Amino acid sequence: MLQVHIDSAGYQQKEPYLQNIHFTICPGEIVGLIGANGAGKSTTIKSIIGTMEHVHGNIELEKDKQLAYIPEEPILYDRLTLWEHLRLAATSYEMPQTIWEPRAKDLLKKFSLTGKEHELPIHFSKGMRQKTLICLSFMTEADIYIIDEPFIGLDPIATKHLINLLYQEKERGAALLMSTHVLDSAEKLCDRFILLNEGNTIFQGDLLELQKETNQSAGTSLLDCFYELLEEGVS
Ligand SMILES: Nc1ncnc2c1ncn2[C@@H]1O[C@H](COP(=O)(O)OP(=O)(O)OP(=O)(O)O)[C@@H](O)[C@H]1O
């Protein structure tokens, strides 16, 4: 569904930060992009969605596939109401009203935004703005979702609904790439992990492979394996 070949990328042409990030995401797969602060997760995501200026490599999205992106910082239009945001997203994805309206209403209910349709999201709390973006993205039923830190700022009920939605979209055959620091959720949700450190890939694979790579017993958590890999420098 998505092939990522980043030879190098960075904020300045002469000083690339990312080096040799290569991975593929298949339909029906949830892949976790994991790394410490500053490891390069957001830079990788920005390189994929095309908002980084200096990228050397090749990003290939399967023909005619729709991509939805949920950024870490919710950015919304100042003068559009919640409902107008939903209508705008539906229009740009050319979705018929009979399809998008019931989906939108269902998502608003799940994320406790029913009744706020005619309010301006710029006046919402950060978590509510994050939920608005989640509703906008999942309403489109995209083929691939790229989600930067989906759990930060969400209350426990919204987190639960988001986890269910991610599973639901995976079941539908969507591919999902998500960066996160919430490793217990990542461990449950993700089929595979890409671990980054200082702009480089230090591991790719599933939890079993990571346990083997770090010489840990079966049952060791993603957090403990990740810690081992970074702190003990297992290679
Ligand atoms: N707008 C920017 N301009 C210049 N350098 C940046 C910019 N944003 C990030 N960087 C640098 O790029 C490197 C990777 O940052 P990135 O935001 O990709 O990390 P991250 O893994 O997403 O971290 P976090 O978990 O803290 O969000 C860091 O050294 C950071 O200082």
Ligand as a Chemical Component Dictionary entry (heavy atoms), coordinates in Angstrom:
data_LIG
# 
_chem_comp.id                   LIG 
_chem_comp.type                 NON-POLYMER 
_chem_comp.pdbx_formal_charge   0 
_chem_comp.three_letter_code    LIG 
# 
loop_
_chem_comp_atom.comp_id 
_chem_comp_atom.atom_id 
_chem_comp_atom.alt_atom_id 
_chem_comp_atom.type_symbol 
_chem_comp_atom.charge 
_chem_comp_atom.model_Cartn_x 
_chem_comp_atom.model_Cartn_y 
_chem_comp_atom.model_Cartn_z 
_chem_comp_atom.pdbx_ordinal 
LIG N1  N1  N 0 10.865 22.635 12.431 1  
LIG C1  C1  C 0 12.080 22.161 12.698 2  
LIG N2  N2  N 0 13.186 22.830 12.315 3  
LIG C2  C2  C 0 14.430 22.351 12.556 4  
LIG N3  N3  N 0 14.674 21.179 13.190 5  
LIG C3  C3  C 0 13.598 20.481 13.613 6  
LIG C4  C4  C 0 12.245 20.916 13.388 7  
LIG N4  N4  N 0 11.399 19.993 13.915 8  
LIG C5  C5  C 0 12.179 19.024 14.442 9  
LIG N5  N5  N 0 13.489 19.305 14.257 10 
LIG C6  C6  C 0 14.624 18.480 14.679 11 
LIG O1  O1  O 0 14.576 17.224 13.985 12 
LIG C7  C7  C 0 14.925 16.174 14.862 13 
LIG C8  C8  C 0 13.802 15.122 14.868 14 
LIG O2  O2  O 0 12.632 15.733 15.401 15 
LIG P1  P1  P 0 11.177 15.050 15.296 16 
LIG O3  O3  O 0 10.182 16.138 15.552 17 
LIG O4  O4  O 0 11.084 14.285 14.044 18 
LIG O5  O5  O 0 11.239 14.039 16.533 19 
LIG P2  P2  P 0 10.108 13.097 17.154 20 
LIG O6  O6  O 0 10.673 11.715 17.160 21 
LIG O7  O7  O 0 8.819  13.299 16.457 22 
LIG O8  O8  O 0 10.080 13.651 18.636 23 
LIG P3  P3  P 0 8.889  13.833 19.730 24 
LIG O9  O9  O 0 8.651  12.467 20.293 25 
LIG O10 O10 O 0 9.518  14.736 20.727 26 
LIG O11 O11 O 0 7.700  14.426 19.023 27 
LIG C9  C9  C 0 15.211 16.786 16.233 28 
LIG O12 O12 O 0 16.614 16.920 16.361 29 
LIG C10 C10 C 0 14.553 18.143 16.153 30 
LIG O13 O13 O 0 15.274 19.082 16.890 31 
# 
loop_
_chem_comp_bond.comp_id 
_chem_comp_bond.atom_id_1 
_chem_comp_bond.atom_id_2 
_chem_comp_bond.value_order 
_chem_comp_bond.pdbx_ordinal 
LIG N1  C1  SING 1  
LIG C1  N2  SING 2  
LIG C1  C4  DOUB 3  
LIG N2  C2  DOUB 4  
LIG C2  N3  SING 5  
LIG N3  C3  DOUB 6  
LIG C3  C4  SING 7  
LIG C3  N5  SING 8  
LIG C4  N4  SING 9  
LIG N4  C5  DOUB 10 
LIG C5  N5  SING 11 
LIG N5  C6  SING 12 
LIG C6  O1  SING 13 
LIG C6  C10 SING 14 
LIG O1  C7  SING 15 
LIG C7  C8  SING 16 
LIG C7  C9  SING 17 
LIG C8  O2  SING 18 
LIG O2  P1  SING 19 
LIG P1  O3  DOUB 20 
LIG P1  O4  SING 21 
LIG P1  O5  SING 22 
LIG O5  P2  SING 23 
LIG P2  O6  DOUB 24 
LIG P2  O7  SING 25 
LIG P2  O8  SING 26 
LIG O8  P3  SING 27 
LIG P3  O9  DOUB 28 
LIG P3  O10 SING 29 
LIG P3  O11 SING 30 
LIG C9  O12 SING 31 
LIG C9  C10 SING 32 
LIG C10 O13 SING 33 
# 
